[in-house]
Amino acid sequence: MAARVAVVTGGNKGIGLAIVQALCKQFQGDVYLTARDLGRGREAVESLSSKGLKAKFHQLDIDNLDSIAAAAAFFKQNYGGVDVLVNNAGILLNSADPKPYRVQMEATFKTNFFSTRDMLTHFMPVVKAGGRVVNVSSTLGYNALTKCDPALQQRFRSEDITEDELVGLMQQMVDKAKAEEPKEGDSPLKAYSLSKTGLTVLSMILARRLSKERANDGILLNACCPGWVRTDMTSPAASKSPEEGAVTPVYLALLPPGASEPHGKFVSDKKVQPW
Ligand SMILES: NC(=O)c1ccc[n+]([C@@H]2O[C@H](COP(=O)([O-])OP(=O)(O)OC[C@H]3O[C@@H](n4cnc5c(N)ncnc54)[C@H](OP(=O)(O)O)[C@@H]3O)[C@@H](O)[C@H]2O)c1
């Protein structure tokens, strides 16, 4: 039987690195730290090695389809697929970013929603039976949901929304930002929050599809919030260390064999949250 393998995107720093570190200690199998930049990735692997932890490295830029396809093919060929996939890579532009809101929207939606979806499109077919998929979203996505107009909230909460419909709705938000004059409240944080609304909804759609199409495979897929974590994305004032932020993603990545829940949920502090 092929060896077991866990893959983490954006693993070179912050919460991603802390997830890799925890998996190195707890996951039975090979753990891949992936990063878009070879140098930063290898340095992070070295930093773990100096603590006696053995992570492997593979280049993976989620904004690049060739990079995604090459990584998916690598894991298929060498491990027969993946056992754990943690989609952690994400961006939040600086609040003082001078770019117009439409450009902020496009860049943020690209990485956090569209590229993460590309990851899922390429990797879901290679997730092995019993696999665990964790999408690192944010509670800010829930807060943004509650501010969407009621018809949109209804769609984002419905059980029958399709992936195509969601992709269309997310693209419409970007197109609207491009067509309209900037409004009060437009900011990198607003773009970020809405991108995470989309990622959580996508997670729910894909989980329902797994339940329908691969019901016997026992794969569990969830979205989660790590909490407010001290990383380059936030500030030293945030309440959790990266290690504390990794706790919920790692809990979901290591749900025991035979578990049937949570699945298709939004989870924070290891508890299913309302949506
Ligand atoms: N920190 C928080 O309080 C908080 C709260 C809720 C959710 N989150 C989520 O947690 C995840 C990790 O955030 P963090 O706080 O650890 O942020 P971070 O320290 O800024 O780390 C982000 C990671 O994502 C990587 N990344 C960005 N774009 C990428 C791409 N196209 N391909 C591959 N990797 C890419 C970065 O790589 P580079 O080093 O190459 O840029 C970096 O490794 C994100 O999804 C974030 O939205 C964080």
The ligand as an ORCA input file, in Angstrom:
! r2SCAN-3c Opt
* xyz 0 1
  N      -3.803     35.205     11.253
  C      -5.097     35.211     11.537
  O      -5.546     35.795     12.550
  C      -6.061     34.476     10.644
  C      -7.420     34.456     11.020
  C      -8.330     33.764     10.217
  C      -7.874     33.095      9.096
  N      -6.556     33.130      8.744
  C      -6.140     32.397      7.542
  O      -5.065     31.515      7.876
  C      -4.265     31.272      6.723
  C      -2.807     31.515      7.068
  O      -2.658     32.886      7.417
  P      -1.451     33.469      8.294
  O      -2.061     34.330      9.324
  O      -0.545     32.377      8.671
  O      -0.790     34.441      7.211
  P       0.711     34.640      6.714
  O       1.662     34.557      7.852
  O       0.663     35.866      5.867
  O       0.956     33.366      5.793
  C       0.266     33.201      4.583
  C       0.896     32.045      3.841
  O       0.177     31.865      2.600
  C       1.147     31.823      1.573
  N       0.609     32.192      0.270
  C       0.019     33.341     -0.117
  N      -0.291     33.290     -1.421
  C       0.115     32.068     -1.866
  C       0.096     31.421     -3.109
  N      -0.393     31.999     -4.211
  N       0.575     30.146     -3.203
  C       1.081     29.526     -2.114
  N       1.172     30.119     -0.902
  C       0.690     31.367     -0.792
  C       2.259     32.753      2.030
  O       3.439     32.537      1.279
  P       4.564     33.701      1.087
  O       5.404     33.700      2.329
  O       5.295     33.239     -0.136
  O       3.850     35.008      0.895
  C       2.360     32.298      3.476
  O       3.072     31.095      3.560
  C      -4.807     32.209      5.643
  O      -5.674     31.495      4.785
  C      -5.579     33.246      6.440
  O      -6.585     33.866      5.671
  C      -5.638     33.802      9.497
*
